[in-house]
Amino acid sequence: MRVKLTGAKIEGFHCPAGKPAVFLWDTEVPGLGLKASAGGAKKYILESRLKSGKNIRITIGDPKSWTLDAGRMEARRLQTQIDQGLDPRQIQKEKVAKLEVEQRDLQRKSITLGDAWPVYVQARRHKWGDRTLADHENIVADKGTPAPLHALLPVRLADLTAERVSAWLKAEAERRPAQAALAFRMLRAFLNWCQFQDDYQDITSPDACGKKGREYLPKKQVKTDCLQREQLAAWFREVRKIQNPVISAYLQSLLLTGARREELAGLTWDCIDFQWNGLHIRDKVEGERVIPLTPYVSHLLGALPRRNEWVFSSPLAKSGRLQEPRLQHNTAVAAAGLPPLTLHGLRRSFGTLCEWVETPAGISAQIMGHKPSATAEKHYRQRPLDLLRMWHTKIEAWFLEQAGIDFAPVLSQTGLKLVNTA
């Protein structure tokens, strides 16, 4: 039916019973109609034909929301687009899609460091050890005294510019330089990760942790902490007094193998060959290296409790293994009257003190897992375990002699029986 639509006609128009829908077409604006459905709903519509010849029907809106004049104006606007060869439906889809993109972009730009940091930690935790994971959690924590990165958690990623990061680092470096340097390195790694994530790559500044920020980093001090020959006796005496046998054995083994602290802490029982006296160490350079299991170290490890898979186990640690032996070590070093000594200083001590027994540099480097530095070492020196054992046993015996530890391994029918006669 075609009539000139009026408010009264629209109000009185209803769908008769038994029909799904009926239409009332306006004579003033061609194609404009009122659709009444069986459920009682009414809508303005425009029915027209595209230049391709395809008929289309476009919903304009409910008369409760659209006045008649507004409905007619919208119908004319849509018909103008059709006359220009356009499809209003496609235009509307593109408009909605654009709005959705803009909305998502606004949401992404509102993401803060506090929103993204847990996502980063969760995505990377399988590549980290327990200590690294704990460091990333602690660096943003607020445990009475907020950690360095805690101040940046409310900041939007889009606002983490070089200027903002530099101002933050300058303030932090004045208060706690070492922690500030660690936080800066972690933030830089995080922003590098963001560059490869769809959710973050377009809203982070790749140079936020660039040259401008690095000028506020504390200057790295070359560490030279190392045990001297005459200090070995005092060091061993206090370390052997440590009540926790796992920590005591760990610290002594760290010195006598020259291993990295995490390499040794991550040692499992299946890495130890007590029969053939070999120690399989997961190496950060080569992936794995095998070094001799020297008599005294074998004695220390063989006496440890086998609570789980870890050699240096800890029933209190979530991971089940030793996490932080520095406190006991620092206490022992202080009791011995020695200068401050880090755990890495024990590794440095091994490499340095090996020269007292005239150990070839390549031998000590291979035991410690240092990357070969010369062509001959890389391609022509494949030292067997027996050769390493000859030197490593000699090195260990010299350490024990300097420490005043009377230790003598004796043979039994099943192999070495290690007896401490001290």
DRENDO-1510 file (C-alpha; in Angstrom, 1 decimal, always signed):
<recs>
REC; n; res; u; v; w
REC; 1; MET; +0.0; +0.0; +0.0 .
REC; 2; ARG; +1.3; +3.5; -0.9 .
REC; 3; VAL; +0.3; +6.5; +1.1 .
REC; 4; LYS; +1.8; +9.7; +2.3 .
REC; 5; LEU; +3.2; +8.7; +5.6 .
REC; 6; THR; +2.0; +10.7; +8.6 .
REC; 7; GLY; +2.4; +10.3; +12.4 .
REC; 8; ALA; -1.1; +9.0; +12.7 .
REC; 9; LYS; -0.8; +6.5; +9.9 .
REC; 10; ILE; +2.4; +5.2; +11.4 .
REC; 11; GLU; +0.9; +4.9; +14.8 .
REC; 12; GLY; -2.2; +3.0; +13.5 .
REC; 13; PHE; -0.3; +0.7; +11.2 .
REC; 14; HIS; -0.1; -2.9; +12.5 .
REC; 15; CYS; +0.6; -6.4; +11.1 .
REC; 16; PRO; -2.7; -8.4; +10.9 .
REC; 17; ALA; -2.9; -11.7; +12.6 .
REC; 18; GLY; -1.7; -14.6; +10.4 .
REC; 19; LYS; +0.9; -12.6; +8.5 .
REC; 20; PRO; +4.6; -12.4; +9.2 .
REC; 21; ALA; +4.9; -8.7; +8.1 .
REC; 22; VAL; +3.2; -6.0; +6.0 .
REC; 23; PHE; +4.6; -2.8; +4.4 .
REC; 24; LEU; +3.3; +0.7; +4.0 .
REC; 25; TRP; +5.1; +2.7; +1.4 .
REC; 26; ASP; +5.6; +6.5; +1.4 .
REC; 27; THR; +4.5; +8.5; -1.7 .
REC; 28; GLU; +6.7; +11.5; -0.8 .
REC; 29; VAL; +10.1; +9.7; -0.8 .
REC; 30; PRO; +10.3; +6.8; -3.3 .
REC; 31; GLY; +11.5; +3.6; -1.7 .
REC; 32; LEU; +10.8; +4.6; +1.9 .
REC; 33; GLY; +8.5; +2.2; +3.7 .
REC; 34; LEU; +7.3; +1.2; +7.1 .
REC; 35; LYS; +7.5; -2.4; +8.0 .
REC; 36; ALA; +5.2; -3.9; +10.7 .
REC; 37; SER; +6.1; -7.4; +11.9 .
REC; 38; ALA; +3.8; -9.9; +13.5 .
REC; 39; GLY; +5.5; -9.4; +16.9 .
REC; 40; GLY; +4.5; -5.7; +16.9 .
REC; 41; ALA; +7.8; -4.2; +15.9 .
REC; 42; LYS; +8.0; -1.4; +13.3 .
REC; 43; LYS; +10.9; -0.2; +11.3 .
REC; 44; TYR; +11.6; +2.4; +8.5 .
REC; 45; ILE; +13.2; +0.7; +5.5 .
REC; 46; LEU; +14.5; +1.7; +2.1 .
REC; 47; GLU; +13.9; -0.5; -0.8 .
REC; 48; SER; +15.9; +0.3; -4.0 .
REC; 49; ARG; +18.0; -1.2; -6.8 .
REC; 50; LEU; +21.7; -1.1; -7.3 .
REC; 51; LYS; +23.2; -0.2; -10.7 .
REC; 52; SER; +24.0; -3.9; -11.1 .
REC; 53; GLY; +20.2; -4.5; -11.1 .
REC; 54; LYS; +20.2; -6.2; -7.7 .
REC; 55; ASN; +17.3; -5.2; -5.4 .
REC; 56; ILE; +18.2; -4.3; -1.8 .
REC; 57; ARG; +16.4; -3.5; +1.3 .
REC; 58; ILE; +18.0; -1.4; +4.0 .
REC; 59; THR; +16.7; -1.0; +7.6 .
REC; 60; ILE; +16.8; +2.6; +8.7 .
REC; 61; GLY; +15.4; +2.4; +12.3 .
REC; 62; ASP; +12.5; +2.2; +14.7 .
REC; 63; PRO; +9.9; +5.1; +14.5 .
REC; 64; LYS; +10.2; +5.4; +18.3 .
REC; 65; SER; +13.8; +6.5; +17.7 .
REC; 66; TRP; +13.5; +8.1; +14.3 .
REC; 67; THR; +11.0; +10.9; +13.5 .
REC; 68; LEU; +9.3; +10.8; +10.1 .
REC; 69; ASP; +11.4; +13.7; +8.8 .
REC; 70; ALA; +14.6; +12.1; +10.0 .
REC; 71; GLY; +13.6; +8.8; +8.3 .
REC; 72; ARG; +12.8; +10.6; +5.1 .
REC; 73; MET; +16.2; +12.4; +5.2 .
REC; 74; GLU; +18.1; +9.2; +5.8 .
REC; 75; ALA; +16.2; +7.5; +3.0 .
REC; 76; ARG; +17.2; +10.3; +0.6 .
REC; 77; ARG; +20.9; +10.1; +1.8 .
REC; 78; LEU; +21.0; +6.4; +1.2 .
REC; 79; GLN; +19.3; +6.7; -2.2 .
REC; 80; THR; +22.0; +9.3; -3.2 .
REC; 81; GLN; +24.7; +6.8; -2.5 .
REC; 82; ILE; +22.9; +4.2; -4.6 .
REC; 83; ASP; +22.5; +6.7; -7.4 .
REC; 84; GLN; +26.3; +7.2; -7.3 .
REC; 85; GLY; +26.8; +3.5; -7.8 .
REC; 86; LEU; +27.6; +2.7; -4.2 .
REC; 87; ASP; +26.1; +0.1; -1.9 .
REC; 88; PRO; +25.1; +1.7; +1.4 .
REC; 89; ARG; +25.4; -1.7; +3.2 .
REC; 90; GLN; +29.0; -2.0; +2.2 .
REC; 91; ILE; +29.7; +1.6; +3.3 .
REC; 92; GLN; +28.1; +0.9; +6.7 .
REC; 93; LYS; +30.2; -2.3; +7.1 .
REC; 94; GLU; +33.4; -0.4; +6.4 .
REC; 95; LYS; +32.3; +2.4; +8.8 .
REC; 96; VAL; +31.6; -0.2; +11.5 .
REC; 97; ALA; +34.9; -2.0; +10.8 .
REC; 98; LYS; +36.8; +1.3; +11.0 .
REC; 99; LEU; +35.2; +2.2; +14.3 .
REC; 100; GLU; +36.1; -1.2; +15.7 .
REC; 101; VAL; +39.7; -0.7; +14.6 .
REC; 102; GLU; +39.8; +2.7; +16.2 .
REC; 103; GLN; +38.3; +1.3; +19.4 .
REC; 104; ARG; +40.8; -1.5; +19.5 .
REC; 105; ASP; +43.6; +1.0; +18.9 .
REC; 106; LEU; +42.4; +3.1; +21.7 .
REC; 107; GLN; +42.2; +0.1; +24.0 .
REC; 108; ARG; +45.7; -1.0; +22.9 .
REC; 109; LYS; +47.1; +2.5; +23.6 .
REC; 110; SER; +45.7; +2.4; +27.1 .
REC; 111; ILE; +47.7; -0.8; +27.9 .
REC; 112; THR; +50.1; -0.1; +30.8 .
REC; 113; LEU; +53.3; -1.7; +31.8 .
REC; 114; GLY; +51.4; -3.3; +34.7 .
REC; 115; ASP; +49.0; -4.9; +32.2 .
REC; 116; ALA; +51.7; -6.2; +29.9 .
REC; 117; TRP; +54.4; -7.3; +32.3 .
REC; 118; PRO; +52.6; -10.4; +33.7 .
REC; 119; VAL; +51.8; -11.4; +30.1 .
REC; 120; TYR; +55.5; -11.1; +29.3 .
REC; 121; VAL; +56.6; -13.1; +32.3 .
REC; 122; GLN; +54.1; -15.9; +31.5 .
REC; 123; ALA; +55.2; -16.1; +27.9 .
REC; 124; ARG; +58.9; -16.3; +28.8 .
REC; 125; ARG; +58.9; -18.3; +32.1 .
REC; 126; HIS; +59.6; -21.6; +30.3 .
REC; 127; LYS; +62.9; -20.2; +29.0 .
REC; 128; TRP; +64.0; -18.9; +32.4 .
REC; 129; GLY; +65.4; -20.6; +35.5 .
REC; 130; ASP; +63.8; -20.2; +38.9 .
REC; 131; ARG; +66.1; -17.4; +39.9 .
REC; 132; THR; +65.5; -15.4; +36.7 .
REC; 133; LEU; +61.8; -15.8; +37.1 .
REC; 134; ALA; +61.9; -14.7; +40.7 .
REC; 135; ASP; +64.0; -11.6; +39.6 .
REC; 136; HIS; +61.3; -10.6; +37.1 .
REC; 137; GLU; +58.6; -11.0; +39.7 .
REC; 138; ASN; +60.5; -9.1; +42.4 .
REC; 139; ILE; +61.6; -6.2; +40.2 .
REC; 140; VAL; +57.9; -5.0; +40.0 .
REC; 141; ALA; +56.8; -6.0; +43.5 .
REC; 142; ASP; +55.8; -3.7; +46.3 .
REC; 143; LYS; +57.0; -5.4; +49.5 .
REC; 144; GLY; +57.1; -2.5; +51.9 .
REC; 145; THR; +59.6; -0.7; +49.7 .
REC; 146; PRO; +58.5; -0.6; +46.0 .
REC; 147; ALA; +60.9; -2.3; +43.6 .
REC; 148; PRO; +62.5; -0.2; +40.8 .
REC; 149; LEU; +60.0; -1.0; +38.1 .
REC; 150; HIS; +57.0; -0.7; +40.3 .
REC; 151; ALA; +56.9; +3.1; +39.7 .
REC; 152; LEU; +56.4; +2.5; +35.9 .
REC; 153; LEU; +53.6; +0.0; +36.2 .
REC; 154; PRO; +50.8; +2.6; +35.8 .
REC; 155; VAL; +52.5; +4.1; +32.8 .
REC; 156; ARG; +51.0; +3.4; +29.4 .
REC; 157; LEU; +53.3; +1.5; +27.0 .
REC; 158; ALA; +52.8; +4.3; +24.5 .
REC; 159; ASP; +54.2; +6.8; +27.1 .
REC; 160; LEU; +57.4; +4.8; +27.8 .
REC; 161; THR; +59.5; +7.1; +25.7 .
REC; 162; ALA; +63.2; +7.7; +26.0 .
REC; 163; GLU; +62.6; +10.8; +28.0 .
REC; 164; ARG; +60.2; +9.1; +30.4 .
REC; 165; VAL; +62.6; +6.1; +30.9 .
REC; 166; SER; +65.6; +8.4; +31.3 .
REC; 167; ALA; +63.9; +10.4; +34.0 .
REC; 168; TRP; +62.9; +7.2; +35.9 .
REC; 169; LEU; +66.4; +5.7; +35.6 .
REC; 170; LYS; +68.1; +8.9; +36.8 .
REC; 171; ALA; +66.0; +8.9; +40.0 .
REC; 172; GLU; +66.4; +5.2; +40.6 .
REC; 173; ALA; +70.1; +5.2; +39.9 .
REC; 174; GLU; +70.7; +7.8; +42.6 .
REC; 175; ARG; +69.0; +5.7; +45.2 .
REC; 176; ARG; +70.0; +2.1; +44.3 .
REC; 177; PRO; +72.3; +1.9; +41.3 .
REC; 178; ALA; +72.7; -1.9; +41.1 .
REC; 179; GLN; +68.9; -2.5; +41.2 .
REC; 180; ALA; +68.3; +0.3; +38.8 .
REC; 181; ALA; +70.7; -1.2; +36.3 .
REC; 182; LEU; +69.0; -4.6; +36.6 .
REC; 183; ALA; +65.6; -3.1; +36.2 .
REC; 184; PHE; +66.8; -1.2; +33.1 .
REC; 185; ARG; +68.1; -4.3; +31.4 .
REC; 186; MET; +64.9; -6.2; +32.2 .
REC; 187; LEU; +62.8; -3.3; +30.8 .
REC; 188; ARG; +64.9; -3.2; +27.6 .
REC; 189; ALA; +64.4; -6.9; +27.1 .
REC; 190; PHE; +60.7; -6.5; +27.7 .
REC; 191; LEU; +60.4; -3.7; +25.1 .
REC; 192; ASN; +62.4; -5.8; +22.6 .
REC; 193; TRP; +59.9; -8.6; +23.1 .
REC; 194; CYS; +57.0; -6.2; +22.6 .
REC; 195; GLN; +58.3; -5.4; +19.1 .
REC; 196; PHE; +57.4; -8.9; +18.0 .
REC; 197; GLN; +53.9; -9.1; +19.6 .
REC; 198; ASP; +50.9; -8.0; +17.7 .
REC; 199; ASP; +49.2; -6.5; +20.7 .
REC; 200; TYR; +52.2; -4.3; +21.6 .
REC; 201; GLN; +54.5; -3.7; +18.7 .
REC; 202; ASP; +52.9; -0.5; +17.3 .
REC; 203; ILE; +52.5; +1.2; +20.7 .
REC; 204; THR; +56.0; +0.8; +22.2 .
REC; 205; SER; +59.0; +3.0; +21.4 .
REC; 206; PRO; +62.0; +0.8; +20.3 .
REC; 207; ASP; +64.5; +3.4; +21.5 .
REC; 208; ALA; +62.9; +3.9; +24.9 .
REC; 209; CYS; +65.9; +2.2; +26.5 .
REC; 210; GLY; +68.4; +3.6; +24.1 .
REC; 211; LYS; +71.5; +5.8; +24.4 .
REC; 212; LYS; +69.7; +8.6; +26.2 .
REC; 213; GLY; +68.7; +6.3; +29.1 .
REC; 214; ARG; +72.0; +4.4; +29.3 .
REC; 215; GLU; +73.9; +7.6; +30.3 .
REC; 216; TYR; +72.4; +7.3; +33.8 .
REC; 217; LEU; +73.5; +3.7; +34.3 .
REC; 218; PRO; +76.1; +3.2; +36.9 .
REC; 219; LYS; +79.5; +2.5; +35.5 .
REC; 220; LYS; +80.3; -1.2; +35.6 .
REC; 221; GLN; +83.0; -2.1; +38.0 .
REC; 222; VAL; +85.4; -4.9; +36.9 .
REC; 223; LYS; +85.1; -7.6; +39.6 .
REC; 224; THR; +88.3; -9.0; +40.9 .
REC; 225; ASP; +87.2; -10.8; +44.0 .
REC; 226; CYS; +89.2; -14.0; +44.3 .
REC; 227; LEU; +90.6; -16.2; +47.1 .
REC; 228; GLN; +94.3; -16.1; +47.6 .
REC; 229; ARG; +96.3; -19.2; +48.3 .
REC; 230; GLU; +96.8; -18.3; +52.0 .
REC; 231; GLN; +93.1; -17.6; +52.4 .
REC; 232; LEU; +92.0; -21.1; +51.5 .
REC; 233; ALA; +92.4; -22.6; +55.0 .
REC; 234; ALA; +90.2; -19.9; +56.6 .
REC; 235; TRP; +87.6; -20.2; +53.8 .
REC; 236; PHE; +87.3; -24.0; +54.0 .
REC; 237; ARG; +87.2; -24.0; +57.8 .
REC; 238; GLU; +84.2; -21.7; +58.0 .
REC; 239; VAL; +82.4; -23.1; +55.0 .
REC; 240; ARG; +82.7; -26.6; +56.4 .
REC; 241; LYS; +81.1; -25.3; +59.6 .
REC; 242; ILE; +77.9; -24.4; +57.8 .
REC; 243; GLN; +75.1; -26.4; +59.5 .
REC; 244; ASN; +73.3; -27.1; +56.2 .
REC; 245; PRO; +75.3; -29.9; +54.6 .
REC; 246; VAL; +73.8; -29.2; +51.2 .
REC; 247; ILE; +75.0; -25.6; +51.2 .
REC; 248; SER; +78.4; -26.5; +52.6 .
REC; 249; ALA; +78.9; -29.2; +49.9 .
REC; 250; TYR; +77.6; -26.8; +47.2 .
REC; 251; LEU; +80.0; -24.0; +48.1 .
REC; 252; GLN; +83.0; -26.4; +48.3 .
REC; 253; SER; +82.1; -28.0; +45.0 .
REC; 254; LEU; +81.6; -24.6; +43.4 .
REC; 255; LEU; +85.2; -23.7; +44.2 .
REC; 256; LEU; +86.7; -27.1; +43.3 .
REC; 257; THR; +85.0; -27.5; +39.9 .
REC; 258; GLY; +85.1; -23.8; +38.8 .
REC; 259; ALA; +81.5; -24.3; +37.6 .
REC; 260; ARG; +79.0; -21.5; +37.1 .
REC; 261; ARG; +76.6; -21.1; +40.1 .
REC; 262; GLU; +73.5; -22.1; +38.2 .
REC; 263; GLU; +75.2; -25.0; +36.4 .
REC; 264; LEU; +76.1; -26.6; +39.6 .
REC; 265; ALA; +72.8; -25.7; +41.4 .
REC; 266; GLY; +70.9; -27.4; +38.5 .
REC; 267; LEU; +72.8; -30.7; +38.9 .
REC; 268; THR; +70.6; -33.8; +39.0 .
REC; 269; TRP; +71.6; -37.2; +40.3 .
REC; 270; ASP; +71.5; -38.7; +36.8 .
REC; 271; CYS; +74.3; -36.3; +35.8 .
REC; 272; ILE; +76.7; -38.0; +38.2 .
REC; 273; ASP; +78.6; -41.1; +37.2 .
REC; 274; PHE; +80.1; -42.4; +40.5 .
REC; 275; GLN; +81.3; -45.6; +38.8 .
REC; 276; TRP; +83.5; -43.9; +36.1 .
REC; 277; ASN; +83.9; -40.6; +38.0 .
REC; 278; GLY; +82.3; -38.2; +35.6 .
REC; 279; LEU; +80.2; -35.1; +36.1 .
REC; 280; HIS; +77.8; -34.1; +33.3 .
REC; 281; ILE; +77.2; -30.3; +33.5 .
REC; 282; ARG; +74.6; -28.4; +31.4 .
REC; 283; ASP; +76.8; -25.8; +29.8 .
REC; 284; LYS; +75.5; -22.4; +28.6 .
REC; 285; VAL; +78.3; -22.4; +25.9 .
REC; 286; GLU; +78.3; -25.9; +24.5 .
REC; 287; GLY; +75.0; -27.3; +25.9 .
REC; 288; GLU; +76.8; -29.9; +28.0 .
REC; 289; ARG; +80.3; -30.7; +29.1 .
REC; 290; VAL; +81.7; -33.7; +31.0 .
REC; 291; ILE; +84.3; -33.0; +33.7 .
REC; 292; PRO; +86.0; -35.3; +36.1 .
REC; 293; LEU; +84.3; -36.2; +39.4 .
REC; 294; THR; +87.3; -35.7; +41.6 .
REC; 295; PRO; +87.6; -37.7; +44.8 .
REC; 296; TYR; +86.8; -35.1; +47.4 .
REC; 297; VAL; +83.9; -33.7; +45.4 .
REC; 298; SER; +82.6; -37.2; +44.9 .
REC; 299; HIS; +82.8; -37.7; +48.7 .
REC; 300; LEU; +80.8; -34.5; +49.3 .
REC; 301; LEU; +78.1; -35.4; +46.8 .
REC; 302; GLY; +77.8; -39.0; +47.8 .
REC; 303; ALA; +77.0; -38.0; +51.4 .
REC; 304; LEU; +74.1; -35.7; +50.4 .
REC; 305; PRO; +70.5; -36.8; +51.0 .
REC; 306; ARG; +68.6; -38.0; +48.0 .
REC; 307; ARG; +65.3; -36.2; +48.6 .
REC; 308; ASN; +64.4; -35.7; +44.9 .
REC; 309; GLU; +66.1; -35.5; +41.5 .
REC; 310; TRP; +68.3; -32.5; +42.5 .
REC; 311; VAL; +71.7; -33.1; +44.0 .
REC; 312; PHE; +71.6; -29.9; +46.0 .
REC; 313; SER; +68.0; -30.3; +47.1 .
REC; 314; SER; +66.0; -28.1; +49.4 .
REC; 315; PRO; +62.8; -29.3; +51.1 .
REC; 316; LEU; +61.7; -25.7; +51.6 .
REC; 317; ALA; +62.2; -24.4; +48.1 .
REC; 318; LYS; +59.3; -24.5; +45.6 .
REC; 319; SER; +61.6; -25.9; +42.9 .
REC; 320; GLY; +62.9; -28.5; +45.3 .
REC; 321; ARG; +66.5; -27.4; +44.9 .
REC; 322; LEU; +68.9; -24.9; +46.4 .
REC; 323; GLN; +68.1; -21.3; +45.4 .
REC; 324; GLU; +70.1; -18.8; +47.4 .
REC; 325; PRO; +73.2; -19.9; +49.3 .
REC; 326; ARG; +74.7; -16.4; +49.4 .
REC; 327; LEU; +73.6; -15.5; +52.9 .
REC; 328; GLN; +75.4; -18.5; +54.5 .
REC; 329; HIS; +78.4; -17.9; +52.3 .
REC; 330; ASN; +78.7; -14.2; +53.2 .
REC; 331; THR; +78.4; -15.2; +56.9 .
REC; 332; ALA; +81.2; -17.8; +56.5 .
REC; 333; VAL; +83.4; -15.3; +54.6 .
REC; 334; ALA; +83.0; -12.7; +57.3 .
REC; 335; ALA; +83.7; -15.2; +60.0 .
REC; 336; ALA; +86.9; -16.2; +58.3 .
REC; 337; GLY; +87.9; -12.5; +58.3 .
REC; 338; LEU; +88.1; -12.4; +54.5 .
REC; 339; PRO; +87.2; -9.6; +52.1 .
REC; 340; PRO; +83.8; -9.8; +50.4 .
REC; 341; LEU; +83.6; -12.7; +48.0 .
REC; 342; THR; +80.8; -13.5; +45.5 .
REC; 343; LEU; +79.8; -16.9; +44.3 .
REC; 344; HIS; +81.2; -16.1; +40.9 .
REC; 345; GLY; +84.4; -15.1; +42.8 .
REC; 346; LEU; +84.8; -18.8; +43.7 .
REC; 347; ARG; +84.8; -19.6; +39.9 .
REC; 348; ARG; +87.4; -16.9; +39.4 .
REC; 349; SER; +89.4; -18.3; +42.3 .
REC; 350; PHE; +89.5; -21.8; +40.7 .
REC; 351; GLY; +90.8; -20.4; +37.4 .
REC; 352; THR; +93.4; -18.2; +39.1 .
REC; 353; LEU; +94.7; -20.8; +41.6 .
REC; 354; CYS; +95.1; -23.5; +39.0 .
REC; 355; GLU; +98.3; -21.7; +38.0 .
REC; 356; TRP; +99.9; -22.7; +41.2 .
REC; 357; VAL; +100.0; -26.3; +39.9 .
REC; 358; GLU; +101.1; -25.1; +36.5 .
REC; 359; THR; +97.9; -26.4; +34.9 .
REC; 360; PRO; +97.8; -25.7; +31.1 .
REC; 361; ALA; +95.4; -22.9; +30.4 .
REC; 362; GLY; +93.4; -25.1; +28.0 .
REC; 363; ILE; +92.8; -27.7; +30.7 .
REC; 364; SER; +91.4; -25.3; +33.3 .
REC; 365; ALA; +89.3; -23.6; +30.6 .
REC; 366; GLN; +87.8; -26.9; +29.4 .
REC; 367; ILE; +86.9; -27.9; +33.0 .
REC; 368; MET; +85.3; -24.5; +33.6 .
REC; 369; GLY; +83.4; -24.5; +30.3 .
REC; 370; HIS; +85.1; -21.4; +28.8 .
REC; 371; LYS; +84.6; -21.0; +25.1 .
REC; 372; PRO; +87.9; -21.8; +23.2 .
REC; 373; SER; +89.7; -18.6; +22.2 .
REC; 374; ALA; +92.3; -19.9; +19.8 .
REC; 375; THR; +92.1; -21.9; +16.6 .
REC; 376; ALA; +94.1; -24.7; +18.0 .
REC; 377; GLU; +91.7; -24.9; +21.0 .
REC; 378; LYS; +88.7; -24.9; +18.8 .
REC; 379; HIS; +89.7; -27.4; +16.2 .
REC; 380; TYR; +92.7; -29.5; +17.4 .
REC; 381; ARG; +92.4; -30.0; +21.2 .
REC; 382; GLN; +89.9; -32.7; +22.1 .
REC; 383; ARG; +91.1; -33.7; +25.5 .
REC; 384; PRO; +89.8; -37.0; +26.9 .
REC; 385; LEU; +88.3; -37.2; +30.3 .
REC; 386; ASP; +91.3; -39.2; +31.6 .
REC; 387; LEU; +93.6; -36.3; +30.8 .
REC; 388; LEU; +91.3; -33.8; +32.5 .
REC; 389; ARG; +91.1; -36.1; +35.5 .
REC; 390; MET; +94.8; -36.3; +35.9 .
REC; 391; TRP; +95.1; -32.5; +36.1 .
REC; 392; HIS; +91.8; -31.9; +38.0 .
REC; 393; THR; +92.7; -34.4; +40.7 .
REC; 394; LYS; +96.1; -32.7; +41.1 .
REC; 395; ILE; +94.3; -29.3; +41.3 .
REC; 396; GLU; +91.9; -30.6; +44.0 .
REC; 397; ALA; +94.7; -32.2; +46.0 .
REC; 398; TRP; +96.6; -28.9; +46.0 .
REC; 399; PHE; +93.5; -27.0; +47.2 .
REC; 400; LEU; +93.0; -29.4; +50.1 .
REC; 401; GLU; +96.6; -29.3; +51.0 .
REC; 402; GLN; +96.6; -25.5; +51.2 .
REC; 403; ALA; +93.3; -25.7; +53.3 .
REC; 404; GLY; +95.0; -28.2; +55.7 .
REC; 405; ILE; +92.4; -30.9; +54.9 .
REC; 406; ASP; +93.8; -34.4; +55.3 .
REC; 407; PHE; +91.8; -36.4; +52.8 .
REC; 408; ALA; +92.8; -39.7; +51.3 .
REC; 409; PRO; +90.7; -41.7; +48.8 .
REC; 410; VAL; +91.2; -45.5; +49.0 .
REC; 411; LEU; +90.2; -48.2; +46.6 .
REC; 412; SER; +87.5; -50.8; +47.4 .
REC; 413; GLN; +86.1; -53.7; +45.4 .
REC; 414; THR; +83.4; -51.5; +44.0 .
REC; 415; GLY; +85.6; -48.6; +43.1 .
REC; 416; LEU; +86.8; -45.6; +45.0 .
REC; 417; LYS; +86.0; -45.5; +48.7 .
REC; 418; LEU; +86.5; -42.0; +49.9 .
REC; 419; VAL; +87.7; -41.5; +53.4 .
REC; 420; ASN; +88.2; -38.2; +55.2 .
REC; 421; THR; +90.9; -38.7; +57.8 .
REC; 422; ALA; +90.7; -35.1; +59.0 .
</recs>
